[in-house]
Amino acid sequence: MTEIEAEIEYKIGADVFKVVLASRTRDIFVKAAQQQDIVVKEGEELIAALLAYAKGAICSVHRYKNGQRHDSAGGEPAIKTFGDDGVPVYLRFYRDGKLNDGVNGEPAIQDFLGGKLFHAYRYNDGKQIKNLSQEEMAACHEEVRNNKAAANQKAFLNKIKVQAP
């Protein structure tokens, strides 16, 4: 079956980001275009809204920065492929066109089976560093979760202004 692709471009400063969403059906993009809460969004907020709305209908997401594979500014992987149920099958993290571990410590290559991580490889600047064992994958998952929670908390605190008592 032929995949239907939708391209979304946006800028952050001088950088041009392009995200290519692939679906097995054109209908999901047509229906999403009719959702006012989706069409008002831009950039990665738009991508997140489309993925949430089209869960199971989007089969892959490919991200580029200035023409090279690159993770999103928020750390989403450059390549994310989904199964029919919308669960990730594999993730690939890139920086400047080369495989590289994610900003939150995620291994550059992650393969899933039934929603469970079964292969993970660390990369730095396009060079494989390590094939993670099952124990290392479990520890890495916990570390990444903690790093993301800390990053989310910092981003939240940067967005709000708290008045002194």
N, C-alpha and C positions, 0 to 999 in steps of 0.2 A: 504494500500500500504506500502511496506517495504521501510524504509529509508536507503540510502547508506551513510556511514560515511567515512570521511577522517580525519586522525589524523596528526597534525603537532606539532613537539616538537622543542623547542629551549631553550637555556640557557642564563641567565643573571647572571653573576658571578657564584656563587655556586647553584643558584636556577634553577630548571628545570620546564619549563612551557610546558603544553600540551593543545592544542586547538583541539576540535572535532567539525568539521563542518558536518551537516547532510543535505542531499538533497533527493528529491524524485526521482532523476535520476542520474545515473553514468555519463551520457554524459557531464554534466557541468564540472566535474573534468577533463575529457579527453580533452575537448576543452580548458580549462584553461591551461593545461599542454603544449599546443601548442602556447601560447602567450608569446613571449620573454620578454615583459615588466613585466610579472607576475612571471615567473620562476626564474628571477634573484633576486627577493626579498626574505627576510627572516623575521622570527618572526612576530611581529604585523603588519609590513608593508605588508607582504605576506597575512595575514588575511584580512587586509583592501582592498587590491587589488582584492582578490578573491570575497569578498562580493560585491564590486562595479561591478565587471565583471559579477557575477552570480545573480544579483538582481532579486529576485522573485523565484530563483531556490533553494536557501539555505533556509531551514526551521528552523534551529537552530544552535547556537554556544554555546559550553560549554567550559569553561576555567578552568584549574587546575594549581596550583603551588605546586610543591613537593608532588603531589598526592592528594591534597585537593582542593575543589572548592575555587577559588580565582579570583578576578578581575585581569585584565591585569595590567602591570606596568604603563600603561598610563591611567588607570581608566575605561576601558571598562568593562561592567558587566560580571560576571562569567557565567550567562545564559541569552541568548537573543533568543527569539523565534519569527519567522516572519510568517505573513499571506502569502497567495498565491501572493499577490501584492508586497511583499518585505517590507511591513511596519511592524514595531515591534508590537507584540501582548502582550508580557510581558517581563519584565526585572527583573533579580534577581542579587543583589550585595552581594558578600561574601568576607570575609577575614578569612583565615586559616580554611576553612570549615564551618564557621558559617555565617548566615545572618548578614549583617552589612551595614549601609549606605555607599554610595560611597565616594570616596576621594574628589569629588567636591560638596558634600552635597546632592547627589541624595538619595531619599528614597530607602531602600533596596529592597522593593517589589513595582513594578509598573505594573499595568494592563491597557491595552489600548483597546478601542473599536472604530473602524473607525478612527484610528490615534489619538484619543483624550484620555488623561489620565483620567480614571474614578475610580481607586482605587490606593492608595499609603499608604504604611506602613513604619514607621521608625523602625529600629532595631539597637541594639548595642550589640556586642558580642553574637549574637544568641537569644537575648531577645527582644520581641516586646516592643517598647516604646510608639508608638502612631499611630492611624489611622487618616490620614490627611483629613480635610474637603475640600470641593471644593475651598474655598477661600485660604486655606493653600497650596493646590496643585498649584494654580496659582502663589502665591507668591514664592513658592519653585522653580517652573520652571524658574522664572526670576532670582532668586538668583543663581541657578545652571548655567544658561547661562552666567551670569556675572563672576562667578568663573572660568568657562571654558575659557572665553575670556582672563582673567587675566593670567591663567596658560599657555595658548597658547602664549601670548605676552612674558612672562618670558622665556619660552622654546626657542622662536625665538631669543630673546636677548642673551641667553646663547650660541646659535649656531653661532652667527655672531660676528665678530670683527670690531668694529667701530674705525677708526683712529681719533685721536684728530685733530682739525683744525690747 
